[in-house]
Amino acid sequence: MKKPTLVNHPPKVELPPDNHPVGAPIYQNVKFEFDDLEQTTRFLRGERAGFFYMRTSNPTSRQLELTLAALQGRDDCLTTGTGIGAVGHTLLALTKQGDHVLCFIETYNPTRYIIRRLLSRFGVTHTMLSIEDLAGIERTLAETPTRLVFFESPTNPVTKIADITAITHLAKTHGALSVMDNTFAGFHQHGDYEIDVFVHSLTKYASGAGDVMGGAVIARADLMRPLRTDFGALGVALDPHAAFLIQRGLKTYFVRYSAQCARAMRIAQLLASHPAVARVHYPGLPDHPQHALAALQMREFGTIVSADLKGGFAAGGCFAESLELFALTSSLGSTESLVVAPQMMGGRDLTPEQLRVSGVTEGTVRLSIGLEDEGDLVADVVQALDATRTRCG
Ligand SMILES: Cc1ncc(COP(=O)(O)O)c(C=O)c1O
């Protein structure tokens, strides 16, 4: 073998059968081969298991998919390069021209964009209601044949809680699929409900480190099979190195989520007791309007705490800027705390009435609580609130 050939066919290192790595290796590999043509064609005809081309599957992302399906309590999972990739391709794969989608004002902005602006180009219509409008949901589903209901809980940014039993029951009664973006609640929550399809951004709690993006669709096998075909054709696969980082992050998912929730509760209580704050939104607080529903549906209340500052827009911005430990940026679920100021909030696509219904005010600030020392976080929030009162009234 000449050297240019050697570098393209390097010596194989195979582990003895009784010798295993403790962590799974990263299969940073696009192509896989079988020993002969017969096995290759059997695989291509779907007659045997294996891996062939990374866009369809890869052992590293497959391990992550199996983990996530088990965590969420469903048969199967597909991973994607981003969370919004999972949302968009699920909506695309589940709908066709003439279908109707029921969606909500209290939904992640880019998801609203996909439903309202992209799907409509392909003849998919929608109705957008408030997640609290159960009568409207019932009426819409009764009057308009609907392919799917897409919802979140807790909602972004003011942590409204969807009544999952009511929504999934109504969807099922009227022959619609229920699709839930479960990013805020996490993989260990809501699995007991009759939700047909879960989507998640893995960019958030899964890795926790905030240094990698990914998405997931999780559902029962009969729904996943056609999705897998469409996703393979559309080409949204998660890179194996990202899959490895997310899988590694999941090792600490449960301890991180619980510890961050405990800190979030403490910050929510602190904000609720401060004179500069008009209202706090955290489902764990007993005076959250849907606390009882949240307590019924959730084991943990999440790590997002929002607050309406009394001084409105300027005070919200002032508070966000005064925080020293909170990065002034979007995203959530990472081990660093983050803050979204009113100046950074989305919702420009909403009418004034829809904005009012959304619960977002001029002074709404969203905090994503991380894993810093609780005392340090408390001290930082107190100093920022005090600075807001001094500087911005
Ligand atoms: C609820 C929710 N769904 C989906 C996404 C999109 O995820 P990604 O940023 O990984 O595309 C986000 C991102 O913030 C989100 O908050």
The ligand as a Gaussian input file, in Angstrom:
#p B3LYP/6-31G(d) Opt

LIG

0 1
 C      -40.177000      27.130000      23.479000
 C      -39.113000      27.129000      22.427000
 N      -39.238000      26.303000      21.378000
 C      -38.314000      26.249000      20.397000
 C      -37.199000      27.063000      20.437000
 C      -36.208000      27.011000      19.302000
 O      -35.059000      26.345000      19.677000
 P      -33.636000      26.570000      18.960000
 O      -33.145000      27.900000      19.416000
 O      -32.839000      25.402000      19.425000
 O      -33.872000      26.563000      17.483000
 C      -37.015000      27.931000      21.506000
 C      -35.835000      28.809000      21.569000
 O      -35.726000      29.693000      22.390000
 C      -38.006000      27.974000      22.535000
 O      -37.902000      28.810000      23.576000

